[in-house]
Structure formats: structure tokens, C-alpha cells
Amino acid sequence: MRVASGWQDYRLLDTSNGEKLEMWKDVTLIRPDPQAIWKTPRTLPQWKGADAHYLRASTGGGHWEYRRRLPESWEVSYRELTFQIRPTGFKHTGLFPEQAVNWDWFDRVIRCAGRPVRVLNLFAYTGGATLACAAAGAQVCHVDASKGMVAWARENAQLSGLSDKPIRWIIDDCEKFVGRELKRGRRYDAVIMDPPSYGRGPGGEVWKLEDCIYDLLALCAQVLSDDALFFVLNSYTTGLSPSVMAYLLGETVGRRMGGKVSADEIGLPVEHSGFVLPCGSTAIWNRNGMGDAVGNVD
């Protein structure tokens, strides 16, 4: 497992009985986590004194229960990057801290490339990967279907002092955008893809990762340049193992480009137990094994 252990403004204090206890700078949150199936005792006092607790509803969804008045948003930093944190109605905060292990890897590979690098970030959310790549010197095309998420990502770029970097901000359906880029003849040296497990399109069409991911990968493999550096696929679906993701990436990108494919779980260290909470998986294709992703990057 690759572990995001370089945080200072984020701490995963404990996990138990389907929930995790976190510190986002000086704010303590309790949020659901389906991986935490263990029923260990909650001995840390923060379990009872957390600032906010996201409670799931029996009919689906949920709501935040606040124990003290919190600011509408606040900032956390990771290395030179700064992000705005805001509890949303879907339990999320606008950032997946485990992805920092990938941000570090992007930074290393882009800086070592020794040439201009063009990155396409699909399902780009609030821009963690976009900002990591831009800070390393890449030109980035940031694509997400949500206008609000793209606006949030632009705020994060401003907070990180990256507003003047060559970032294209695109609000669009990712699959349709890639199809148009192919017709326009645009190619990228790296693709990062963080697709949802499940969703619905504007016309009511159903997106299910297991059913749609192969075709999407095959399409996106075509947008890679001849001397592309890497292709990254993230997944939070528990039923999609790292080995399956590696197989998918190998049959699509690897079959077309050669190179090497690796895959592993990513996770966060849990302070109280000393163990690691798994938080999804990442599969990586990279040319000639450059910047092997297996192993932690600090």
C-alpha cells in the first residue's frame, strides 16, 4: 500500500464502527467510512467532542450535526498547495487527503521529465491533482462536469498562488470532451482520471464504473501523445481491486503504448492504532518504468 504520510494540516486520529475521526487543521470531524468495519473502543476524547458529525439517514443521504459553530470554509495546506475545506451535504469536504501520495508522484515525474508536459485531468473535482501538476511546471487541462467544482478548483489555484499558471478550466462531460479533443488533434503527455463509482448524466443516462470504465479507458488512451509519460486511474469502488485496474489499464493504454503498469491501494495512517486505513486504489501506466509508483513517496 502507498501511504499519504506527508500531511501536517490533516490528521486521521482514529477509525471505528464505520466512521473516521479526523482533524482538518484545527477542526475535528466525524465522517462515515465503509472500510472501517472493526468495532474497536472509542477511547479518544475527540470522539465525544468533535466539532461536527455527519450522520447517515436510513433512507439514504444524511446531514451534519454541529457541536460548535464552524466557519463556512477554512484552509489547509499540503506542501506548497493550499485548499479550501467546506463540509458538503454529501459528507465530503472538498478534498481527498489520501491523494497526496499521488500528487507527490506527479510532482517527481513532471520535474524529472526535463521538457514541457501537457496533462489532462478528467473528473478533476476541486483540483488537487491539477494544482500538483501545475506547481511542478506542467500545462494542465482541468475537466469536470460540475460548474461548482470547477469554481472551487479555481479558488484553490488562487489560494495556492497558481492563478497565473497555464491551466485550462473546462466545464464539460469528460467522455464527450475527450472525443472532441481527438477530432481537434490535441494530444497530452499525461492523463489523470478519477471517475465516480456511480452517477447519472444530464439526460438521465446511468454511469456505473464497472460497466463503463473499459470503453472510457480505450477512448482516453488515444489522446496520449507518442512520447507520453503516464496515465493514472483512481477508484474508490471496493469491488474494483488494484489487480483488475492494472489489467484494464494494461489492455487499453499498455497495449497501445507499451511501457509498464503498476497498481496498489492508497491509504492514510491512523494515529491511534498505528495501522493504515485503505482509501481506494490507483493504477498507473508509465513509460519504461519511469518513476515507479510502487512504494511511498515522502
N, C-alpha and C positions, 0 to 999 in steps of 0.2 A: 504493500500500500504506500502511496505517496501522500505525505502529511504536510499540511499547511501550518508550519510551526513558527513562522516569522512574524506573527501579529504582536502588536503592543496595545492597540486600541480595541481589540476584540479578545475575549476570553470565554471559552466553554468551560464553565465551572463544574457541572455535573449533568448526568442523564439518568432517568429512571421512569419506568412505567409509562412509556410512550411520550415523554416530554424531555426537553433540554432546558437547562438553566444557563443563561448567557449574560455576559457583561459587554455592552456596546459603549465603550468609553466609560462613562460613569452611570449608565442606565442599565438596570437589571431587568431582563425579560425572561418569561417562561413561554416556550412555544412547543407545539406538538412536533414529534419526530417519530415516524413509523418504525425506524430501525431500533429504537431504544425499548426492546421488548422485555428487558430484565426488570425485576421488581426489587431493586436494591433500596435500602433505607435512605430516606432523605434527611440526612443529619446536618447538612449545611444550613445555617440560619437564613440564607438568602432565599431558600425555597418559600419561607413564610413571609419574607419581607421584600419580595420582588416588586419593582415599580409597576409592572404590567404583566398580565397573564392572558394569553389567547386561549379561549375556551371554545371547543368544537361543539356544534349543535347536533343533536341526534338526527335531524333531518338534512344535515349537510351544511357546509359553511361554518360560520362561527362569529365570535366577536371578542374584542379586547375588554378586559376588566382592569381598570386603572386604580392603583392604590395610592398614587400621588399624581399631581398634575404634571404632565410632561410637556416639553416644547413640541410644537408641531413637527419639527425636524431638528436634527443636530448632526455634527460632522465627526467622522472617524477617518483616520489616515492609515495607509499602508505604504511604508517606504515613502516615496515622493508623491504618491497619489492620495487625493482626498475625496471622500464620498459623503453625500447627504443621506442620512438614515431617516426613514419615516415609516412607522408601523402602518401597514395597509390592512384592508378588510379581508385579505386572503392569507393572513398570518405572516406574510413576508415583510421584510424591512427595506427592500430595495438593493440588497447585496447578498451574495452567497460567499461567505468568507473562505470556504474550502477551496474556491477557485484561485486563491492567491498562489497556490503551488503551480498552477498553470501560467499565471501572469509572470512569475519568475522565469519559467522556462521560455516563454515568448521573448522576454527581455534578453535572455542569454543568446538565443539563436539569432535574433534580429541583429543584435550588436556584433555578433561574430560573422555575420554574412559578408560584411565588407562591401556592400553595394546597396542601392535603393531597393526597398522591399515594399510591395503593394499587398495589403491584407484586406480580405473580405470577411467581415464579421456578421454572420447571419443569426437571426433571433437574438439580437445583441443586447436586449434588455437595457439596463442602466449604464452600460459601458465599461465595466471593469476590464475586460479584455481589450476593448478599443483603446482605453487610456494607457494600458500597459504597453501595447504595441506602439502607440504614438509617442510615448515617452522614450521608447528605445530608438526612435528615429524612422519608423515606418509611415507610409501613407496608408490611411485606413478608410474603408468604405463601411459605414455602420448602418445596418439594415434591421428594422423592426416594424411590425405592422401596427404597433400601438403609438399613437401620437404622444400620449403622456409619457411613455417610457423613453422615447427619443428626446423629449424636452428635459426629462430628468437626467439623461446621459449628458446632454449639453451643459446642464448646470454643474455636473461632476467635472466636466472638462474645464469649466471656468474655475471651479474651486481648486483644481489641480494645476492651474497655470498653463493649460494646454489649448486654450481657445484659438491660438494662432497657428496651431499645427494643422497639417493637411489632412483633415477629416471630412469626408462627405457624409452628411446626415440624411438618411433615406427612410421615409415612412412608406412601406410597401409590403405586400405579400412576398416572402422570401423566395419561394419557388418561381413565381412569375417574374420577379426581378432578375434572378439568375438566367432565366430563359431570354429575357431582353438583353442582358449583358452579352450572352453568347451571340445573339444576332448582331449586336453592335461591334463584335470583335474584341471586346475588352477581356483581358486575362489578368490573373492575380498570382502572386508568388506564394501566397498562403491563404487558406480558408479555415475559419473557426466557425463551428456550428453547434448551437446549444438549443436544439428543438424541444418543444414541450412534449410531455408524455401523451397528452390528450387535449383536444380543442375543437372548436368549430370555426369555419371560415365565414366571411360576410354573407355568403349565400346559403348558410346552414350546412355546408358540407362538413363531414366529420373527419378530423385528423386523429389517427391513432398511430403512435410511433412505430409499433411493431409491424403494422401493415404498410406504412408509407415510407419508412426510412431508406430501404434499399433503392427505390426509384429516385428519391431525392439525392442520395449519395452519388448515384450514377450520373445524374444531371450535373451536380456540382463538380464532379471530377473533371468535366470537360472545360471548366472555367479556369483551371490551373495553367499557368504558363509552362513552357517547355523546361525551364530551369527552376521550377517551383521548389520551395523549401520544406513546407509542412502542410498537413491537413489535420485538423483536430475535431473530434466528435465527442461531445459531452452527453451524458444521460443520467437522469435521476430515477429512472424506472427500475425498480428492484428486480423485475423479471428479465432484464436485459443484462446479461453478465458481461464482464470485460472480454471474455473469450469470444462471445457472439459479436460484440462490437468490433473486435480485431478482425474477425472473419469477414464481416460486412465491409470494413474499410479495405481489407486486402483484396477482396473480389471486385471492388469498384475502383478505388484510387490506385491501390497497389498493382492491380492487373494492368492498368493503363500506364502507370508512371514508373513501375519498378520500385526501388527503394525498400524501406523497412517499416513494418508495422509493430507497434507495441501497445499494450493496454493494461490498465490496472485500476483498482479502486483508488479514490482520493478520500481524505478524511481530515478530521480535526482532533487534536489532542484534548482529552478530558482531564482537567486538573485534579479533580478529587480522586478518581480511580486510577489514573496513570495509564489508562487504555486509550484507544483511538475510536472515535465514532465514525463509521463509514457514511459518506455523504454523496454517493454516486460513483460513477466511473468515467474515465477518459481514455479514448483510443486515439493514437497518434500515428499518422504516416509521416515519415521524414526521409529525405533523400540521403542515401548512402549511410544511414545510421547517424547522421549529424545531430549532435545534441540529444543523445538518447534520453527519453523521458523516464525510463525506469530508474527509480531512486529519488530521494528527496533533494530539493534544491533550496538552500538557505542563503 
